[in-house]
Amino acid sequence: MRRVISAPIHAYRKFISPLKPPSCRFYPTCSAYALEAIDKHGPLRGSWLAVRRICRCHPFHPGGVDFVPPTREEMQQRRASAALDSAAEDSV
């Protein structure tokens, strides 16, 4: 399923993007963001994140650095790691 959803993005990057001047106001580019979001979050949520990102890509948005958000599992690991670090500091 991921390959089916990613195929049009790869086609855009190979055939359409080279014909256009660089104009993406975000880093990473919207197509790179979409591929990473689909790979990281799966086809449904990744596509939703990509659509939200593309909707923000307009002249009135300042753009900037916008990485794919972490998965729920990554957030839980970060919280657990932070809690362990905090507990270690408290015991010192």
HUPESUL-V600114 format. One record per residue. RES is the residue in one small letter. SS is DSSP state (H for helix, E for strand, C for the rest). Layout:
# HUPESUL-V600114
{{RES;SS} {RES;SS}}
This chain:
# HUPESUL-V600114
{{m;C} {r;H} {r;H} {v;H} {i;H} {s;H} {a;H} {p;H} {i;H} {h;H} {a;H} {y;H} {r;H} {k;H} {f;H} {i;H} {s;H} {p;H} {l;H} {k;C} {p;C} {p;C} {s;C} {c;C} {r;C} {f;E} {y;E} {p;C} {t;C} {c;H} {s;H} {a;H} {y;H} {a;H} {l;H} {e;H} {a;H} {i;H} {d;H} {k;H} {h;H} {g;C} {p;H} {l;H} {r;H} {g;H} {s;H} {w;H} {l;H} {a;H} {v;H} {r;H} {r;H} {i;H} {c;H} {r;C} {c;C} {h;C} {p;C} {f;C} {h;C} {p;C} {g;C} {g;E} {v;E} {d;C} {f;C} {v;C} {p;C} {p;C} {t;C} {r;H} {e;H} {e;H} {m;H} {q;H} {q;H} {r;H} {r;H} {a;H} {s;H} {a;H} {a;H} {l;H} {d;H} {s;H} {a;H} {a;H} {e;H} {d;H} {s;H} {v;C}}
